[in-house]
Each structure stands twice: as structure tokens, then as C-alpha cells.
Amino acid sequence: MRIEGVQAVSLVDYPGTICSTVFLGGCNFRCPFCHNVELVLKPGGKEVWASDKIVSFMERRRRLVPAVCVSGGEPTLEPALPGFLRRLKTAGFKVKLDTNGSRPKLLQSILRAGLVDYVAMDIKAPAAKYSLLTGGPVNLEAIAASVDIIRAEAPAYEFRTTLVPGLLDEEDLVSIGKELAGVEKYVLQQFRPSKPLLEPELEDVHPYPLEVLEHAAERIRVWISDVTVRG
């Protein structure tokens, strides 16, 4: 398996835990606000790490960094993902998986095998606007299936949405909240403009004030008790 990037220490990628983050290349979505442009458009274009090298590197530091976040790109596109997750678990790491939820069958097999401790799934938009936020057609049944699987089988999880000005507004967040009613945790993320983004026109867009996200969170708590805002 080819790992295209590693962040040795992260304080934000695994809630409540110091972790290392590994990035896998390739994605089946084309979200205009994506900041991992090279991973999405040119997998293999960055420095490639062998999985053996990564696991050995992390094992030497496990006392200080006890967890690993596997992100992308979209990790579930990687055929060798289950084996890599198993190696991390066997080595004693807590493992978090980031996913767009487009491959529910693989996700379920990973969960049933006990290969991850935490799942974070991006909910891009309300169902009616999903294709706009992903840059093309989306199998909404697969997305819904992944939500149900995570709710039922993940040891811990969060669903999260990035509020991108011009693409989503507060009412969209509330609509998503209704669709996710009853889940344990929903995170509203403030858009952070950076360069490059998949859609260059968004690079200079100003994010919504945090008050907009806080107001949306308060409204959504009618359906979901744990709603968090990340600025």
C-alpha cells in the first residue's frame, strides 16, 4: 500500500488523543472546497511511503503517540486498507478512519472485524444538494447506508459538515441535522480558505462568522444532543 503523506503528530485529528495522521491518495469525489488537491487529482504525485516503513516508524513512538488517523483522499478506495488497519491494531494503536461514506460494504466489514476505534464521516450537504458539493453524481443510498452502519456498529463516531459560503448556508445545516436525527455526535466545521483548493474561486472566500455555526448548532440540538462547532 502506498501512503502519500504523514503528519507525525496531530492534536486535532483524533478527538481527545494525540495521533499521527497518514494520507492515502485518490478520491471518488471532487469537492470544490477540498484542500488536499494533489491527493485527489494526482495520486502518486507526492512522496510515497511504504506501509512497512510507516508502521515501524510509528511503533517506535507509540508511547508518545498512541493513535493513528487514516485519512485521504478517500481511504476506502485502497484495496490494502483492511490489512493496514489490522497491522496498526495488532501493534496496539487506537485507529481512526476518515471517510466520505461512499463504500458502505467495505466500511461495514472493517467495523465488524474490529479494525477501527473511531469513524469520522463527512456529510457534504443535504441530500438535495449532495452532487453540488461533491462535483458529480453521488449514490445517496450508499451514503445513507454508511450513516446507518456507523450509527449501529462504530465503537465511537462523528458526522461532520464544512459550512462553505456560497455552497451551503445555515438552513442547509439544519436540514442535515434533521436527516441525521438521533446520531450521537455532529460537528459543524468552519470553512478555512487556503491555497490551493480544488475550486480556485473559493480560495479568497471569507468564512461565515462562528456565530452562524453556533446558531445552527443550537437549532440542531432539537434532534442531536451533541452538536459541536469547530472553528
C-alpha positions in Angstrom: 0.0 0.0 0.0 1.2 3.5 -0.9 1.0 6.2 1.7 1.4 9.6 0.2 1.7 11.8 3.3 2.3 11.6 7.0 1.8 14.1 9.8 3.9 12.8 12.7 1.9 14.5 15.4 -1.6 15.9 15.4 -3.6 17.3 18.3 -6.8 17.7 16.3 -7.4 14.7 14.0 -8.4 12.3 16.8 -10.7 13.8 19.4 -9.1 13.7 22.9 -6.0 11.8 21.7 -2.6 12.7 20.3 -2.2 10.9 16.9 -0.2 10.5 13.8 -2.1 11.1 10.5 -1.5 9.2 7.3 -2.9 10.3 4.0 -3.8 7.9 1.2 -4.1 9.1 -2.4 -7.1 9.1 -4.7 -10.8 10.1 -4.2 -14.1 9.4 -6.0 -15.5 12.9 -5.1 -14.4 16.3 -6.4 -15.5 18.6 -3.6 -14.7 22.2 -4.7 -13.5 23.2 -1.2 -11.1 20.2 -0.9 -7.6 21.3 0.2 -5.9 18.0 -0.5 -5.8 18.7 -4.2 -2.7 16.7 -5.1 -4.0 13.6 -3.2 -7.3 13.8 -5.2 -6.1 14.7 -8.7 -2.6 13.3 -8.8 -2.3 10.3 -6.5 1.3 9.1 -6.7 2.5 12.6 -7.3 3.7 13.2 -3.8 6.4 11.3 -1.9 5.2 7.7 -1.4 5.8 5.8 1.8 5.8 2.1 2.1 3.3 0.8 4.7 6.0 -1.3 6.4 8.2 1.8 6.9 5.3 3.8 8.3 4.3 1.1 10.8 7.9 0.7 12.0 8.2 4.4 12.4 5.0 4.6 14.5 5.8 1.6 16.6 9.0 3.4 17.8 6.9 6.3 19.0 3.8 4.6 20.3 4.3 5.6 23.9 4.2 9.2 22.9 1.7 8.9 20.1 -0.8 6.1 20.8 -3.2 6.6 17.9 -3.3 6.8 14.2 -5.8 8.6 11.9 -6.1 7.2 8.4 -7.3 10.0 6.0 -7.1 11.0 2.4 -8.2 11.3 -0.3 -10.7 8.6 0.4 -9.1 5.7 2.2 -11.7 3.1 1.4 -10.6 3.2 -2.3 -7.4 1.5 -1.2 -7.6 -2.3 -1.6 -5.0 -2.9 1.0 -6.7 -0.7 3.7 -8.1 -3.5 5.8 -4.7 -5.2 6.1 -3.0 -1.9 7.0 -5.6 -1.2 9.7 -5.2 -4.7 11.1 -1.4 -4.1 11.4 -2.0 -0.9 13.3 -4.4 -2.6 15.7 -2.1 -5.5 16.2 0.7 -3.1 17.1 -1.5 -1.6 19.8 -2.7 1.6 18.3 -6.1 3.2 18.6 -7.2 3.8 15.0 -9.5 6.4 13.5 -10.8 6.3 9.9 -11.9 9.4 7.9 -14.3 8.6 5.1 -16.9 10.1 2.7 -19.2 7.1 3.2 -19.3 6.1 -0.4 -18.4 2.4 0.2 -20.7 1.1 2.9 -19.9 -2.6 2.4 -16.2 -2.2 2.9 -16.9 0.1 5.9 -19.1 -2.5 7.5 -16.5 -5.2 7.0 -13.9 -3.1 8.6 -16.1 -2.3 11.6 -17.2 -5.9 12.1 -13.6 -7.0 12.0 -12.8 -4.6 14.9 -10.2 -2.7 12.8 -11.1 0.9 13.9 -12.0 2.6 17.1 -13.4 5.8 15.7 -15.0 6.8 12.4 -15.5 10.3 11.1 -17.8 10.6 8.1 -18.2 13.8 6.1 -21.7 14.7 5.3 -21.2 17.1 2.4 -24.7 18.6 2.1 -28.4 17.9 2.4 -29.5 15.1 0.1 -30.9 17.5 -2.5 -27.5 19.4 -2.8 -25.1 16.5 -2.5 -23.9 16.4 -6.1 -23.2 20.1 -6.0 -20.8 19.7 -3.1 -19.1 16.6 -4.4 -18.6 17.8 -8.0 -20.7 15.0 -9.6 -23.3 12.3 -9.2 -23.5 10.5 -5.9 -25.1 7.3 -4.8 -27.2 8.7 -2.0 -28.3 5.2 -1.0 -24.7 4.3 -0.2 -24.3 7.5 1.8 -27.4 6.7 3.8 -26.3 3.1 4.3 -22.9 4.2 5.7 -24.7 6.5 8.2 -26.8 3.6 9.4 -23.8 1.3 9.6 -21.7 3.8 11.6 -24.6 4.5 14.0 -25.1 0.8 14.7 -21.6 -0.6 14.6 -18.9 2.0 15.2 -17.4 2.0 18.7 -17.3 5.8 18.5 -18.0 8.2 15.7 -18.9 11.6 14.4 -20.5 13.0 11.4 -19.3 16.4 10.2 -20.1 19.1 7.7 -18.0 22.0 6.5 -20.0 25.2 6.0 -18.7 26.7 2.8 -20.1 30.2 1.9 -21.8 30.2 -1.5 -22.4 26.5 -1.4 -24.1 25.9 2.0 -25.9 28.1 4.4 -27.4 27.8 7.9 -30.6 26.3 6.6 -28.7 23.5 4.9 -27.0 22.6 8.2 -30.4 22.4 9.8 -31.7 20.2 7.0 -28.7 17.9 7.6 -29.4 17.8 11.3 -33.0 16.6 10.6 -31.6 13.9 8.3 -29.2 12.8 11.0 -31.7 12.9 13.8 -30.7 10.7 16.7 -27.0 10.3 15.9 -24.6 10.6 18.8 -22.4 13.4 17.5 -22.5 16.0 14.8 -19.7 18.5 14.1 -20.1 21.8 12.3 -16.8 22.9 10.8 -16.0 26.4 9.8 -14.6 26.7 6.2 -10.9 27.7 6.2 -9.8 29.2 2.9 -6.4 28.1 1.8 -4.3 27.6 -1.4 -4.7 25.5 -3.4 -8.3 24.4 -3.3 -9.9 22.2 -6.0 -12.0 25.2 -7.0 -9.6 28.2 -7.0 -12.5 30.7 -6.8 -13.1 29.6 -3.2 -9.5 30.4 -2.1 -10.4 34.0 -1.3 -13.9 33.4 0.2 -14.4 34.7 3.7 -15.8 32.1 6.1 -19.1 32.6 7.9 -18.7 34.1 11.4 -18.7 31.5 14.1 -21.9 32.9 15.4 -23.7 31.5 12.3 -22.4 28.0 13.1 -23.3 28.4 16.8 -26.8 29.4 16.0 -27.2 26.5 13.6 -25.9 24.1 16.3 -28.4 25.4 18.8 -31.2 24.7 16.3 -29.9 21.2 15.5 -29.8 20.2 19.2 -33.5 19.6 18.9 -32.6 16.4 17.0 -29.0 15.7 18.1 -27.9 16.4 21.6 -24.1 16.6 21.0 -23.5 19.2 18.3 -20.0 20.8 18.3 -18.6 23.7 16.4 -15.0 23.6 15.2 -13.6 27.0 14.1 
